[in-house]
Amino acid sequence: MDADYPPILDAAQVSELLGMNVQMVRKYAREGRIPAYRLPGGRTFKFFRDEIFEFVRSHPVTDDADVEETATSD
């Protein structure tokens, strides 16, 4: 999968990789919830592919999430 994406990604590539809406990726980047960078004077976010993979690895599904989801769906 690493070969499918370059080492530095834009928001559209991250949204495709994560299966998220591109606006949500940008929102998470602005809020600091996902690792992102801006070049000096730049307006667009850039993301390191390996940091995105690590971000996903650091948020595994746990039993607590299942309990929370069940509690809110009742």
C-alpha positions as CSV (number, residue, x, y, z in Angstrom):
1,M,0.0,0.0,0.0
2,D,2.9,2.4,0.7
3,A,3.8,2.4,-3.0
4,D,0.3,3.6,-3.9
5,Y,0.8,7.0,-2.2
6,P,3.8,9.4,-2.4
7,P,5.7,10.2,0.8
8,I,4.0,13.7,1.1
9,L,0.2,13.8,0.6
10,D,-2.3,16.5,0.1
11,A,-5.7,16.6,1.8
12,A,-7.5,14.9,-1.1
13,Q,-5.0,12.0,-1.0
14,V,-5.4,11.6,2.8
15,S,-9.2,11.7,2.5
16,E,-9.0,8.9,-0.1
17,L,-6.6,6.9,2.0
18,L,-8.7,7.2,5.1
19,G,-12.1,7.0,3.4
20,M,-13.0,10.4,4.8
21,N,-14.5,13.6,3.4
22,V,-11.8,16.0,2.4
23,Q,-13.4,18.8,4.4
24,M,-13.2,16.6,7.5
25,V,-9.5,16.0,6.9
26,R,-8.9,19.7,6.6
27,K,-10.9,20.3,9.8
28,Y,-8.9,17.7,11.7
29,A,-5.7,19.3,10.4
30,R,-6.8,22.8,11.5
31,E,-7.7,21.4,14.9
32,G,-4.4,19.5,15.3
33,R,-6.3,16.2,15.5
34,I,-4.3,14.8,12.6
35,P,-0.6,15.5,11.9
36,A,-0.4,18.2,9.1
37,Y,2.0,20.9,7.9
38,R,1.8,24.1,5.9
39,L,4.7,25.6,4.0
40,P,5.5,29.2,4.9
41,G,3.0,31.4,3.1
42,G,1.1,28.4,1.9
43,R,-2.6,27.8,2.4
44,T,-2.8,24.1,1.7
45,F,-2.0,21.3,4.2
46,K,0.6,18.7,3.5
47,F,0.8,15.4,5.3
48,F,3.6,12.8,5.7
49,R,2.2,9.4,4.6
50,D,4.0,7.6,7.4
51,E,2.6,9.9,10.0
52,I,-0.9,9.3,8.7
53,F,-0.3,5.5,9.0
54,E,1.0,6.0,12.5
55,F,-2.0,8.2,13.4
56,V,-4.4,5.4,12.3
57,R,-2.3,2.8,14.2
58,S,-2.5,4.9,17.3
59,H,-6.4,4.9,17.3
60,P,-7.3,1.2,17.4
61,V,-10.9,0.1,18.0
62,T,-11.4,-0.8,21.7
63,D,-14.2,-2.2,23.7
64,D,-14.7,1.2,25.2
65,A,-15.7,2.6,21.8
66,D,-18.1,-0.3,21.3
67,V,-19.7,0.4,24.7
68,E,-20.0,4.1,23.9
69,E,-21.6,3.4,20.5
70,T,-24.1,1.0,22.0
71,A,-25.0,3.6,24.8
72,T,-25.7,6.3,22.2
73,S,-27.7,4.2,19.9
74,D,-30.2,3.1,22.6
